[in-house]
Amino acid sequence: AAAAGDDRARGDRARAAAEGLKLFAAAVTKLASSRREASSGEDSAVSAAVSVFLPLAMDAGAGVAGDERRAAHPPVPELRAAAAALVRMAAAAAPEGFRTAVAALGSESRSRLQSALASSSPGGVATAPGGVAAPGTPPAISLGSMG
């Protein structure tokens, strides 16, 4: 019974995180749209919004590492898929801001982002046991050309 309660609470937290990511992605999209209408392109405000959104999205889909006080939890597939879809949406809505934000990421963060995007597909989540991308899964977005 305790395990079922933990799973339910974890599902509730995953839904809350997904809703927060949706709100942030919508804000990025709206900001990018309003900046394009007001001037000839995106600006640093859009890049700043995307640079805050990306780490949140990457962390949301990553699961929780355990320590002496709490148990480890693998990634929630639905949250991981939602985070990847929202990253793609932000990339499409604010391509210049996305490129700028990705260029500012360190190599480890770029790898995490690449893995997160590669592990989900439009038809569902393509992951191997443990929540990592299945071997040979092509990335959804190539980050090599982004920086």
C-alpha positions in Angstrom: 0.0 0.0 0.0 2.9 2.4 0.8 4.5 1.7 -2.6 1.2 2.5 -4.4 1.0 5.8 -2.4 4.5 6.6 -3.4 3.8 5.9 -7.1 0.6 8.1 -6.9 2.5 11.0 -5.3 5.3 10.6 -7.8 2.7 10.7 -10.6 1.1 13.8 -9.1 4.5 15.5 -8.9 5.3 14.5 -12.5 2.0 16.0 -13.7 2.7 19.2 -11.8 6.2 19.4 -13.3 4.8 18.9 -16.8 2.2 21.6 -16.3 5.0 24.0 -15.1 7.1 23.2 -18.1 4.1 23.8 -20.4 3.6 27.2 -18.8 7.2 28.1 -19.2 7.3 26.9 -22.9 4.2 28.9 -23.6 5.9 32.0 -22.1 9.0 31.4 -24.3 6.8 31.1 -27.3 4.7 34.2 -26.5 7.9 36.2 -25.8 9.5 35.1 -29.0 6.4 35.9 -31.0 6.0 39.4 -29.5 9.7 40.2 -30.0 9.5 39.2 -33.7 6.4 41.4 -34.2 8.0 44.4 -32.4 11.4 44.2 -34.2 13.4 42.3 -36.7 14.1 39.2 -34.8 14.6 37.8 -31.3 16.7 39.4 -28.6 18.5 38.6 -25.4 15.3 38.3 -23.4 14.2 35.4 -25.5 17.7 33.8 -25.2 17.6 34.3 -21.4 14.2 32.7 -21.2 15.3 29.7 -23.2 18.5 29.4 -21.2 16.4 29.1 -18.0 13.9 26.7 -19.6 16.4 24.2 -21.0 17.9 23.1 -17.7 14.5 22.8 -16.1 13.3 20.6 -19.0 16.4 18.5 -18.8 16.1 18.0 -15.1 12.4 17.2 -15.3 13.0 14.2 -17.5 16.1 12.9 -15.7 14.7 11.1 -12.7 16.1 11.5 -9.2 19.4 10.1 -7.9 19.2 8.5 -4.5 21.3 9.3 -1.4 21.3 8.4 2.2 18.1 10.3 2.9 15.9 9.4 -0.1 15.5 6.6 -2.6 16.4 6.9 -6.3 13.6 7.2 -8.8 14.0 6.4 -12.5 12.7 9.0 -15.0 9.0 9.2 -15.5 8.6 8.3 -19.2 5.6 10.6 -19.8 7.4 13.5 -18.1 10.5 12.9 -20.1 8.5 12.8 -23.4 6.6 16.0 -22.4 9.9 17.8 -21.6 11.4 16.7 -24.9 8.3 17.8 -26.9 8.3 21.2 -25.1 12.0 21.7 -25.8 11.3 21.0 -29.5 8.4 23.5 -29.4 10.6 26.2 -27.8 13.3 25.5 -30.4 10.8 25.9 -33.2 9.2 29.1 -31.7 12.5 30.7 -30.8 15.2 29.3 -33.0 17.7 32.1 -32.5 17.2 32.1 -28.7 17.5 28.3 -28.7 20.8 28.3 -30.7 22.2 31.0 -28.3 21.1 29.1 -25.2 22.5 25.8 -26.5 25.8 27.4 -27.5 26.2 28.6 -23.9 25.7 25.1 -22.5 28.7 23.2 -21.3 29.6 19.9 -23.1 28.0 17.8 -20.3 24.7 19.7 -20.5 24.7 19.5 -24.3 25.1 15.7 -24.0 22.3 15.5 -21.5 20.1 17.6 -23.8 21.0 15.5 -26.8 20.2 12.3 -24.8 16.9 13.7 -23.6 15.8 14.6 -27.1 17.1 11.3 -28.6 15.2 9.3 -26.0 11.7 10.4 -27.1 9.9 10.1 -30.3 6.6 11.4 -31.6 5.0 7.9 -31.1 6.2 7.5 -27.5 9.3 7.2 -25.5 12.1 5.0 -27.0 14.1 4.1 -24.0 16.1 1.1 -22.9 15.8 -0.2 -19.3 16.9 2.5 -16.8 15.5 5.3 -18.9 18.4 5.8 -21.3 18.1 6.1 -25.1 18.0 2.8 -26.9 21.3 2.1 -28.7 21.3 3.6 -32.2 18.4 6.0 -31.5 19.1 9.1 -33.7 18.8 12.5 -32.1 15.7 14.5 -32.7 17.6 17.7 -33.0 21.3 17.9 -33.9 23.1 20.1 -31.5 26.4 20.1 -33.5 25.1 22.8 -35.7 23.7 24.9 -32.9 26.9 26.3 -31.5 
